[in-house]
Amino acid sequence: MSRRVAIVVLLAAVAAVAARVAAPSGAQPAQPSRALACGIERWTIKTLQDRPRLLRAQTTTVGHLISLGRPASLPPTRLPFERHIYSVIARVTLVRSEDDNDFHLVLRSGINHLIAEAPRAPFCTANATAYRKRQMRIARDLVKLCARAHVVGVAFWDFKHGQTGVAPNAIELHPILGFTCLSGAGTPPPPPPLPHGGKCAASYPTVCIPPPPPDLDCADIPFRNFRVRWDVVNPDPHGFDGNRDGVGCQS
């Protein structure tokens, strides 16, 4: 009897070890790479994958668009207003890549501003028509910082969630269907980082500016229109981003 019990205990121990090898403690399912992620929220609308019949482009201004009344609620389907294409002339003060693979632009005209987005076509726009995918791809290849740009895009109502450059009514041009920089070379890229031995303030991720002291002003540095993060410890220690729109020392 004791021999039989010993065999049973040995078999149980072997099975337990095999189970631990097959499924290590704390193992997590593989997560998709963020580099391959597209968006989710109202994504088919943002990328024209619902294949809408869009209206003829209208020339307007940033000021007019941000004055429009916002809908009381946003359904998962396209609103009638979101069939409009608008053409604006504005300054492009920010271009950056987002986690959903969009290029995020901030358009400014005087004190007015709104967001425009260029999806990654055709990777994130698979169900759009071939014509629209081509428009989105060509426009995305052309976007850049520009003192005076002609931007054509589809009207889109977004949710407010602290986006850099969001309009008061959260209207966007999303997606961008056309982009032309009208000011020659546009805004030059920022100079290379300053040699500060790696002591760069975390709030300015695209340039190297040391934290105080001393307290610096825009006149003290060579950088313009650089990104300012507000989600770090001691954000914007030099006060370069007075209006908290995520862009420092705007020119």
MOMO-V888092 format. One record per residue. N is the residue number from 1. RES is the residue in one small letter. OMEGA is omega as a letter, one per 40 degrees, with the letter a starting at -180 (none if undefined). Layout:
BEGIN
n:N res:RES omega:OMEGA
n:N res:RES omega:OMEGA
END
This chain:
BEGIN
n:1 res:m omega:a
n:2 res:s omega:i
n:3 res:r omega:i
n:4 res:r omega:i
n:5 res:v omega:a
n:6 res:a omega:i
n:7 res:i omega:i
n:8 res:v omega:i
n:9 res:v omega:i
n:10 res:l omega:i
n:11 res:l omega:i
n:12 res:a omega:i
n:13 res:a omega:i
n:14 res:v omega:i
n:15 res:a omega:i
n:16 res:a omega:i
n:17 res:v omega:i
n:18 res:a omega:i
n:19 res:a omega:i
n:20 res:r omega:i
n:21 res:v omega:a
n:22 res:a omega:a
n:23 res:a omega:a
n:24 res:p omega:a
n:25 res:s omega:i
n:26 res:g omega:a
n:27 res:a omega:a
n:28 res:q omega:i
n:29 res:p omega:a
n:30 res:a omega:i
n:31 res:q omega:i
n:32 res:p omega:i
n:33 res:s omega:i
n:34 res:r omega:a
n:35 res:a omega:a
n:36 res:l omega:a
n:37 res:a omega:i
n:38 res:c omega:a
n:39 res:g omega:a
n:40 res:i omega:a
n:41 res:e omega:a
n:42 res:r omega:a
n:43 res:w omega:a
n:44 res:t omega:i
n:45 res:i omega:a
n:46 res:k omega:a
n:47 res:t omega:i
n:48 res:l omega:i
n:49 res:q omega:i
n:50 res:d omega:i
n:51 res:r omega:a
n:52 res:p omega:i
n:53 res:r omega:a
n:54 res:l omega:a
n:55 res:l omega:i
n:56 res:r omega:a
n:57 res:a omega:i
n:58 res:q omega:i
n:59 res:t omega:i
n:60 res:t omega:a
n:61 res:t omega:i
n:62 res:v omega:a
n:63 res:g omega:i
n:64 res:h omega:a
n:65 res:l omega:a
n:66 res:i omega:i
n:67 res:s omega:a
n:68 res:l omega:i
n:69 res:g omega:a
n:70 res:r omega:i
n:71 res:p omega:a
n:72 res:a omega:i
n:73 res:s omega:a
n:74 res:l omega:i
n:75 res:p omega:i
n:76 res:p omega:i
n:77 res:t omega:a
n:78 res:r omega:i
n:79 res:l omega:i
n:80 res:p omega:a
n:81 res:f omega:a
n:82 res:e omega:i
n:83 res:r omega:a
n:84 res:h omega:i
n:85 res:i omega:a
n:86 res:y omega:i
n:87 res:s omega:a
n:88 res:v omega:i
n:89 res:i omega:a
n:90 res:a omega:i
n:91 res:r omega:i
n:92 res:v omega:a
n:93 res:t omega:i
n:94 res:l omega:i
n:95 res:v omega:i
n:96 res:r omega:i
n:97 res:s omega:a
n:98 res:e omega:a
n:99 res:d omega:i
n:100 res:d omega:i
n:101 res:n omega:i
n:102 res:d omega:i
n:103 res:f omega:a
n:104 res:h omega:i
n:105 res:l omega:i
n:106 res:v omega:i
n:107 res:l omega:a
n:108 res:r omega:i
n:109 res:s omega:a
n:110 res:g omega:i
n:111 res:i omega:a
n:112 res:n omega:a
n:113 res:h omega:i
n:114 res:l omega:a
n:115 res:i omega:i
n:116 res:a omega:a
n:117 res:e omega:i
n:118 res:a omega:a
n:119 res:p omega:i
n:120 res:r omega:a
n:121 res:a omega:e
n:122 res:p omega:a
n:123 res:f omega:a
n:124 res:c omega:a
n:125 res:t omega:a
n:126 res:a omega:a
n:127 res:n omega:i
n:128 res:a omega:i
n:129 res:t omega:a
n:130 res:a omega:a
n:131 res:y omega:a
n:132 res:r omega:i
n:133 res:k omega:i
n:134 res:r omega:i
n:135 res:q omega:a
n:136 res:m omega:a
n:137 res:r omega:a
n:138 res:i omega:i
n:139 res:a omega:a
n:140 res:r omega:i
n:141 res:d omega:a
n:142 res:l omega:a
n:143 res:v omega:i
n:144 res:k omega:i
n:145 res:l omega:a
n:146 res:c omega:a
n:147 res:a omega:i
n:148 res:r omega:a
n:149 res:a omega:i
n:150 res:h omega:a
n:151 res:v omega:i
n:152 res:v omega:a
n:153 res:g omega:a
n:154 res:v omega:i
n:155 res:a omega:a
n:156 res:f omega:i
n:157 res:w omega:i
n:158 res:d omega:i
n:159 res:f omega:i
n:160 res:k omega:i
n:161 res:h omega:i
n:162 res:g omega:a
n:163 res:q omega:i
n:164 res:t omega:i
n:165 res:g omega:a
n:166 res:v omega:i
n:167 res:a omega:i
n:168 res:p omega:i
n:169 res:n omega:i
n:170 res:a omega:i
n:171 res:i omega:i
n:172 res:e omega:i
n:173 res:l omega:a
n:174 res:h omega:e
n:175 res:p omega:i
n:176 res:i omega:i
n:177 res:l omega:i
n:178 res:g omega:i
n:179 res:f omega:i
n:180 res:t omega:i
n:181 res:c omega:a
n:182 res:l omega:a
n:183 res:s omega:i
n:184 res:g omega:a
n:185 res:a omega:a
n:186 res:g omega:a
n:187 res:t omega:a
n:188 res:p omega:i
n:189 res:p omega:a
n:190 res:p omega:i
n:191 res:p omega:i
n:192 res:p omega:a
n:193 res:p omega:i
n:194 res:l omega:a
n:195 res:p omega:i
n:196 res:h omega:i
n:197 res:g omega:i
n:198 res:g omega:a
n:199 res:k omega:a
n:200 res:c omega:i
n:201 res:a omega:a
n:202 res:a omega:a
n:203 res:s omega:a
n:204 res:y omega:a
n:205 res:p omega:a
n:206 res:t omega:i
n:207 res:v omega:i
n:208 res:c omega:i
n:209 res:i omega:a
n:210 res:p omega:i
n:211 res:p omega:i
n:212 res:p omega:e
n:213 res:p omega:e
n:214 res:p omega:i
n:215 res:d omega:a
n:216 res:l omega:i
n:217 res:d omega:i
n:218 res:c omega:i
n:219 res:a omega:a
n:220 res:d omega:a
n:221 res:i omega:a
n:222 res:p omega:a
n:223 res:f omega:i
n:224 res:r omega:i
n:225 res:n omega:i
n:226 res:f omega:a
n:227 res:r omega:i
n:228 res:v omega:i
n:229 res:r omega:i
n:230 res:w omega:a
n:231 res:d omega:i
n:232 res:v omega:i
n:233 res:v omega:a
n:234 res:n omega:a
n:235 res:p omega:i
n:236 res:d omega:a
n:237 res:p omega:a
n:238 res:h omega:i
n:239 res:g omega:i
n:240 res:f omega:a
n:241 res:d omega:a
n:242 res:g omega:a
n:243 res:n omega:i
n:244 res:r omega:i
n:245 res:d omega:i
n:246 res:g omega:i
n:247 res:v omega:a
n:248 res:g omega:i
n:249 res:c omega:a
n:250 res:q omega:a
n:251 res:s omega:none
END
